[in-house]
Amino acid sequence: MRLDDQARDEVAARLAAIGIEAGRLLQSFHGGPNERRIKSDGTPSSEADLAAEELIIRRLAEGWPDIPVIAEETSDARLPGDLFFLVDPLDGTRDFLHGSGEYSVNIALVASDRPVAAAVASPPLGRVWIAGAAPKGGAIPAAGTDVQWQAIHARRASEDDLVALVSRRHGDEATEACLAALSIGTLRAASSAVKFCLIASGEADIYVRCGPTMEWDTAAGDHILTCAGGCVVKGGGGMLTYGHHRSGYLNGPFAALGDAALAPRLNLAAAA
């Protein structure tokens, strides 16, 4: 498979189309039957999660039948290859089930241990972001029409009055302590991988997560933000890497930054 800049941009656009289609499927569950369950790790899932994942896996197999797909609901224990997809069909399930906040569809193509093409689609916001070599954002269009893409770029951090994105349902003392080291002027609640994309679009500065996340939660947003001039740093330093089957695809603490100059000011501990 080609992985030059043009090929990666083409893959990202195709992933966006799949993400938008899956997002429309998720919206069809609003106000209707949607059987719920609690998974073994205590997190919620639903009929909508499963339906969106089945659609995404089918579409990926149509385009790239030889590339394995690691997906949250049904393929979370599959082994990665040199190339593999990471899929979260419904990132923000709790908000989806409560009918509030943002949720997203996340799809990333990973080569070795870093994403090379990605898409994040957020039906509630009506927005979609992609990155192959170049990061772009746009409004989710009416069915049968194309996205009008615009280039995006993360912004330089100000000396004070930073905008930090925080999770509605995942606050913790370690995250609060990390943010306390910075001059935060605004805390804005947001859900799912949308936080990476808002930083990539220059609408916020930082998102810190010290609690557990999975690789399919972060890979797509990580790539979009990195391509937009920002970075995602892990506890102890360095980038997040992907494909860690032995650890169950679990991430450690990380911070998503629009400006890498903020990194030395953080007190982000490595995972225990």
N, C-alpha and C positions, 0 to 999 in steps of 0.2 A: 504494500500500500504506500502510495506517495505521501510524504509529509512535508513537502515544501509549503511556502506561505500560501500560495494560491489554493492548493489542495486542502489545507487546514481551514481556510476561510470557507471553502465550499462545503466541507463537512459540518462546520459550525452552522451554516445556513440550513442545511438539511436537519440538523438536530433541533434547530428552532422550530421548523415546520412540525416535527414530531412532538415537541413540547407543547406547541400551541394546540395541536389536535388533542393531545392528552388533557390539556387544560379545559378544553370545551367538553370533553367527556366528564371530567370532574364536576363541572358546572351543572351538568344534567342531573346530578344527584342532589342538588340543592332543593330542599323542601320535599323530597321524596324518600322512599325506603332506602336505607343504607345500613345494612347489618354491621354491628360493631363487635370488636373482640379485643382482649388484652393479650399481648404477646408475652413470651416467657421472660423477657427483660422488663416487663411492667409498662411498656409503652403501648399506646393505642394503635389500632389499625381498623380498617373498615372495608366494606365491599368496594367502595370507591377507590381506595388504594390499590386493591387487587386488580380491578378493571383497568385502571390507568397503567399499571405495570405490565399487564398482559398486552395491552396495545403497544406500549413502547418497545417491549422485547420483540414483538412481531415485526414492527417497522424496522428495527435495527437489523433483524435477521434478513429482511428483504434486501436491505442495502449492503450489509456486511456480514454474510452468513458465517464467515470463518473467525470472527472476532468474538470472544466470550463476553457475556454480559453479567456483571455483578450488580444485583438489584436488591433493594431492602427487603421486600416482602417474600419473594420466592426463590431468589438466587443469591442469598446473602453469604453462603458458605462456599461458593464456587471458587476454584483456583483462577488467578489471573494468568494471562499470557504476556508476551512482550508488548502486545497491544490489547487493551480491554476497555470496555465501557463501565462506568459507574453511574447508577441510576437511582434517584429517589423520585418515585412517581407522585408523591404527595408530601412535600416537606412543609411541616406545619399542620399535622393531622389534628392536633388538639384544637387549634383555631378553626380549622375547617369544620370540625364536628360541632363547635360552639357557634358557628356562623359569624365569627368575628375575625378581624385582623387579616394579615396577609398569609398566603401560602404560595407555594411555587412547585414547579416541575423542574428537576435538575438532571441534566444529562451531560456527562463529560467523557471524552475519549482520552485515555491515558497511554502514554508510550513509556515503557520501563516504569518509572516511579513518579512522573509528573504529567499533568494534563496538557494536551496540545490543542484541543478544540472543545468548546463547551457552549451550552445554552441554558438559560434560566428563564422560564416563562411564569409570570404571575397573573393569573386570571383576575383576582380582585382588583389589582391596580391597573389592569389592561396594558401591561408593559412586558417587554421581552428584551433580553440582553444576550449577546453572543460574543465570542472571541475565538478566532483561529489564530492568525497572526495579528489581526487588527480587532480592537474592541469596538462594538457598536451597540446602540440601544434604539428601541422604537416602540411604537404603540402596536398592540395586538390588533390586526385589521379585521374587518368583516370577512366572513367566510368567502373564499374564492378570490381574495385580493392579496396583494403582496405587502410585506412590511416595508415601510419607508425608513430605511436605516439612517442613523446619524452617528458620526464618530463621537466617542466619549473619552474623557480623561479625568483622572483623579486630581484633586486640587492640592495645592501646597498648604501645609498647616500654618495657621496663625499662631502668634505667641500666646494668645489666650482665647477664650470663647470658642473652644473646640466643640464640635457636635459629636456626641457619642451615641451609638445605637445600642440599645439594650433589649434583651428578650422579655417578652411579656410574662413568660412562665418559667424562666430558668435563671433567676437572679441568685447570686451567692456571694459570700463575704470576700472570697479571694478576688473575684472580679471587681467588687467595689473598692478593695484596697489597691488594686492595680490602677484603676481609673483615678483614684485620689492623688496619685503622683503627677497627674496632668492638670492643666487649667481647663477643665470642662465647663463650658457655659450652658450647654443644652443637652439634656438627655431625651432621646426620642425613642419611643417603643416601636419595635418592628419585629416581624417574625420571619423565620426561615432564611434561605440563602439570599433573599432580597437585600439583606443588610450589606453583603459584599457588593452587590450591584449598585446600591445607592452611594456607597463610598466611591466605586469606580466611576460613577456619573458626576462626581464632584458635589454631591448633596450632603455629605457627612464626612467625618474624619476618622473615626475609630470604632471598632467593634471588638471587644475582648470576650473570650469564652474560656472559663477555667473548668467548667463541668464537662462531662463526657459528650462527645459527638462522634458520628461515624463518617467514614471517608466519603460516602455518597451524599452526606450533608454539605460537604465543603468543597469538593473537587471542582465543580463547575464554577462556583462563585470565586474560588481562589484563582482560577485561570483568568477569568474576566477581569478581576481586580489587578492582577499582576500585569496583564497586557495593557491595562489602562494607566500604568505608571505607579501603582501602589504596590503593596507587598503583604504577604501573610507570613508572620514569624511564629515559630513554635516556642514553647517554654524551653529555656536554655539556649536559644538561638538557632538559626537556620530555618529553612523552608519546611513546610509540611511535605511529606512524601506519601505515595499511595501504592496500594497493592499488598498491604501487610496482612496476608491471610492468617498467619500464625497468631496474631493478636486480635483476630476477629474483625479486622478493618476498623479498629478503634483509634480515634485521634486522642492526643494529649491536649493540654492547654495551648491556646494560640491567640494572637491578636491580628486583626485585619486592619491595615493602616493605609490611608490615602497618601501619606507622606512617610517615607522610610526614616526621615530624620526624627520621627517620634520614638522609634524603637529603643534608643539608648535611655530614654526617660522612663521606660516601663520597668516594673518589677514583676516580670512574668516568670514564675518558677517552672522548672521542668516537671513533667509528670513523675509521680512517685514510683 
